[in-house]
Amino acid sequence: MAQSLSSTVVLWVLAALFIFPVLWLVLSSLKPGGELFRYPLTILPDTWTFDGYARAWERVDFALYFRNTAVVATVTTVLTVLVSAATGYALAKYRARWLSVLFMCILATTMLPTEVILSPTFVVIRDLGLYDQLAGIIIPSILTATGVFMFRQFFRTVPDELIEAARIDGARELSIFFRIMLPLAKPIAITLAIFSFQWRWNDYIWPLLVLGDPDKFTLQVALRSLIGAENIDWTVLLPASVISILPLLALFLVTQRYILSSDLNSGLKD
């Protein structure tokens, strides 16, 4: 009983540590400029105001930037799930020595800091003529080592006899993958899709390097334009940042039952 109570207390403390910065952001966005840096700092505003939200909505074309970001996040997520599932299936069920080498090379990319591969990736995108194009953001982000690993570990738990039976019945490889294997991996696909969408929605460094046309900016890059060379209009930047996370909040509310009910161990072998 005491151990259970202590574990609960620790979890509540960790939850509070994660929630506090978000709560501070939301409450600060409701403060007038004079209260943001007043000492001593206060959590709750003395004067509640939504003026910053009105100004942020006027200064930032959220309709345009939401659309650009949604296109990038949605297309990348769909392709990431399909490519990662197909790669994981091939690595788990096909027998070839070079596939093991390929899998190790894919896992090795997780050991490289993002900054190391930014320059060569940018050169490739530029030479392909994808600079200042949304496709230039999407293509390098499709294959992720995390997604490949998740699907490979899951497909290794699926009996080979199921695939052999489908082949005996005359099913082609694509039919086996799309009609049998991919539906079985639905929990993994949903989990990866949620994480992928979140990664792409919050991506900042790569879109900043690739995009130059303000009409093609994603949301995070557009918010960067609110930061001036000498000062920052916090009364606009804070409300704009809160608005930018609303779609992710909506996504979580819609998909939380999948997140909370997914068997995260389903793709791991004992």
Buried (B, 14 or more C-beta within 10 A) or exposed (E): EEEEEEEEEEEEEEEEEEEEEEEEBBBBBBBBBEBBEEEEEEEEBEEEBEEBBEBBBEBBBBEBBBEBBBBBBBBBBBBBBBBBBBBBBBBBBEEEEEBEEBBEEBBEEEEEEEEEEBEEBBEEBBEEEBBEBBBBBBBBBBBBBBBBBBBBBBBBEBEEEEBEEBEEEEBEBEEBBBEBBBEBBEBBBBBBBBBBBBBBBBBEEBBBBBBEEEEBBBBBBBBEEBEEEEEEBBBBBBBBBBBBBEBBEEBEEEBEEBEEEBEEEBBEEE
